[in-house]
Amino acid sequence: MSRIEAALSRLRERAEDERGDVPGWVLITLMTAGLVIVIWGIAGPALSGVFEQAIERVTGF
């Protein structure tokens, strides 16, 4: 086997080994989305108020 073939073989083996845990990543993604929704629901009104105050101070309205 030539060096190139051996290197390609090793790369293929690594690619197959590093598929990852798909259900785990799906769970992490869903949990992150859930946390964002909860935090946004709690902090959203306060952030809107801060933004509106900042705009009022800048524009003078």
C-alpha positions, -999 to +999 in steps of 0.1 A: +000+000+000+014+034-009+017+062+015-011+081+000-034+051+002-025+046+038-031+083+046-065+082+029-074+050+048-065+066+081-086+097+073-116+075+064-112+057+097-111+090+116-141+103+098-161+072+106-150+073+143-160+110+148-196+109+138-206+120+172-236+114+193-265+128+172-293+123+198-271+141+224-266+171+201-303+172+194-310+172+231-284+200+237-299+221+209-334+217+223-324+225+258-305+256+247-335+267+227-357+262+258-334+282+280-333+310+255-371+311+254-374+311+292-347+338+297-362+359+269-396+356+285-383+368+318-358+394+307-376+406+275-398+433+291-369+446+312-346+448+282-373+465+262-377+491+289-339+497+290-339+501+253-368+525+252-352+546+280-319+548+261-337+558+229-356+585+248-324+599+263-307+600+229-336+615+209-350+637+237-386+626+231 
